[in-house]
């Protein structure tokens, strides 16, 4: 579905996702003056929206790149970009995005995103709201930060003094054990293996339920024989089930893919992430293989 048949999808984006989309569109607006085939940095030198990168640091830079990567794939899915290609640099922060632009859809998206941004900022100004993130937003940022650094922690655990025994992440249970330990850094009430309501005649256990934040964390680890399509099908069922779970407002699907078995992680994230009747879904494939 393209913008010409559905102009409301931008208006339905949560604030940080709207900013990420507008961030990419504004970069392209400057570059498109010379050609429909443009190249923009994955990590620009100037941050236009501080909410996307509130401070400088490894985690914040990776998160900012992740926002822009997902926004680019969403715009491609919506027909704004005909083609997206990652041009790799010496470091992941030096990668560039080569884009083929659909001019009609691009102009519509840019106009709609600018109008929606102005509408939201004007509304905030009139009601004297602060720009500080809520405690719920801060908790989600902390959770994302843990997940994005998960692989670095897993790798570091292998490097023990005198080759002492350690934890190798060989399956989902190993991933769950390590993530549970990491969650204890920021969260006090962590409820593993909570039951979900029945869906299609079956109920299931979630991996972790952060009840005060209303967040379920579902953990999956790629393995031989488990395709990206199968993971996607599993998550579609999970999303429908968790949407019925009392007290659950958001689902964060953490897919650990250390062997890079998922060929198009950005596409998988963009296809399944989003808002469904007020129920927020976010998919993160880690580590990021830009």
N, C-alpha and C positions, 0 to 999 in steps of 0.2 A: 504494500500500500504506500502511495507516495503522498507528498504534501498537497498536491492539487485535489485529492479526494479526501484528505483528512488533515485539516489545519489545526486541530485541537491538541495534537499529541505534545507539542511544545508547551502549551499552557498547563498540561497535566504533569509536567516534570517537577520533582521536588527541587528546592532552591539550588543545592549544590550541583545537581545534574543540569539544571538550566544554565548555570554559570559555566559549566564545562562545555556545553554545546555552543554557547555564545562566544566563549573563549576561542574555540576552533574557528567559528565562522568569522570572527573579527580578524584573525590571522590570515585567513584565506581572502578576505575582502581586500587586504592590502596587496597580496601577491597576485590576485587574479587580473589586475589591471593590464598585464602583459600577455597572459596565456591562460587557457582553461586547464592546462596541466601545470599544477603548482607544487611547490615543496615548502613545507614549514617544519620547524624544529619540534620534536616531541617535548623537549623541555626548553621553553623560550627563556631568553635572558631577562625579560621583564614580566613580572606576574601582574596581570591586570586585575584579578579578583583575589584578594587576600584570603577569602574563605577557602579557596582551593589549595593554598599553600600558606598557612598562617605563620610559619617560621621556616628558616633554612636548616636543613639537616638531611641525613640519608633517608629516614622514614618519610619526611615531608616531601622530599623530591620524588621518591618512588610513588607516593600516593598521588601527587600532582600528575605525574606521567600516566598513572593508571586512569585518572579521571579523563585525561585528554585522549587516551587510547580507546576507552569505552565510548566516549562521545563521538569520535571519528567513525567507529563501527556502527553506531546508532544512526549517524547521518548517512552512511552508505546504505544501511538497511532501508532508510526512508527515501532513498533515491536522490539525495543531494549530491553524493559522490558516485560516479559510475565505477570508479576503481580506486582502491587503496593499496599502496605498497610501502612496506617498511624499508628504508634505506639505512643499513646499520653503520654506526660509527665505531670508533675504537672503544668507547664506553657506552653503556646503555643510555646515559643521559645525553649522548651526542647523536643518537639516532634521529632520523628525519622521516617525515610522512610525505610521500609522493602521492598526490591526489589528482584524479581527473574529475572536473567539476561539471555538474549538470546546471547550466546557468539559470534556467527558469526556476527549478526547484531550489537552487541556492538563494536566489533573490527573495523568494517567498519565505524561506526559512530564516534568513537574516532579518527581514522586516518583522516577522512574527516574533522572533526571539528578542529583538530590541524593544518592541512594544510591550512584551510581557515583562521584561526586565524593568522598564520604566514604570509600568503599572505597579509592580511589587515594591520597588524602591519608593515610589510616591506614597503608596499606602502605608509603608513603614514610617515615613517621615510625618505623615498626617497624624498618625496615632501615637507618635513619640516612642516607638518601640526601640530598644537597643539592638545593636548588631551582634551582641555577644551570643555565642551558641548556648542553647539550653543544656541542662545537665544530661538529658537524654542524648542530645547530639554529641556531647563530650564523651559519653560512654561508648557510643558507636565508633567514634574516632579512635578511642583506645583499643577497642576490639579489632578494628581494621589493622591498626598498627601491629598488634600481636600476630595477626594472621599473615601479614606481609613479611614479617621477620621470622616466621616459623621455620622456613628452610634454613636460614642462617644459623638458627639455634640447633637444628637437627644435625647440620654439618659440624658445628663446633663440638657437639657432644661426642663425636667420633674421635676427637683429638685429645685423648686422655693421657695423663702422665704414665709412663712405663707401660703403655698399651693396656691399661686396666679395662675390665669389662664395662660396657656402656650400653646405651639404648640405640638400636638400629630400627629405623622406621620401615618395617617390611610389609605391614598391612594396616588396615583401618584401625585395628585395636591399638597398635603402637602409636598411630597418629592421635587417636583419642586420648591416650594416656599422657602424651607430651603436651597436648593442647590443654588438658585439664590442669596440669601443673602451671602452665603459662597464664591461664585465666585467673588463677589465684593471686596474681600480681595486682590486678585491678578490681576483682569482683569477690564479694563475700558470700553471696547466696548463689551457688552454682548447683543446679539440680540435674544430675546425670540420669538418663534412662527414664524420663517421664513418659507416661502413656498418652497417646493421642486419641482423639475420637475415632470411631469406626468410619472407614471410607471403603466403599465397594465391598462391605461385609467383613473388612479386616481392620484391626487396630495395630499400632506399632509403637515402638519406643523411639523417642527422639534422643539425640546424642547428648545435648546440653540445653537446659532451659535456664536463662537468666531472668528469673521471675520479676524482680523489681524493675528491670528495664523492658520487660515484655518481649524478649528476644530469644528465639530458638537458633542454636548453631548446629547445623547438620554437617558431618564430616564424611568425606569420601576420599579414597586414595585410588589412583589409577593403577592398573595391573595388566599383564598380558591377557588378551581376550576380552577385556572390558573396553568397548568402544565409546567414543564421545557421544554417539547417538544413544547408546544404552544408558549412559550417565544422564543424558538429557531426559530420556523417558522416565528414569527413576525420579529425577528432580521434579518433573511435572506432576507425578503422583504425590510426592512429598509436599509440594506447594499446596495442592488441593486439600490434603489432609491437615496440614498445619494451620491453614486459614480458618479451620473450624475449631481450633484449640483455644480453650478459654484462657484469656490473659495474654495471648500471643499477638503482638502487633507487627512483628518483623521477623523474617526468616533470613538468616545469613548462611548460605551454602558454601562451605569451604572445601574446595577440591584440591587435594595435594597431588601434584604431578611432577615429581622430581626427575623422571626420565623423559619428560616432554612427549608424552604419548598423545596428547591432544594437539592436533595440527593447527586448529584455529581457536585458541582460548578466548580471544576477544569477541569472536562471533558467538560462542557459547554463552559468555557472560551477557552480551547485549540482548540475545534472544530470550533469556529467562529472567533477567533483572527487570524490575519495574514495580509499579503500584497496581494492585488489583482490589478495587473497592475498599481502599484505605489500608490494605494489608501490603506492607512493603517487602519486596524480595530483592536480595542482592546476592549475586554469585561471584565468588573470587577464586580464580585459578592461580595457585602459587606453586613454585616460584614464577615470576613474570618472565616469559620467554619472548621479549619484544623482537 
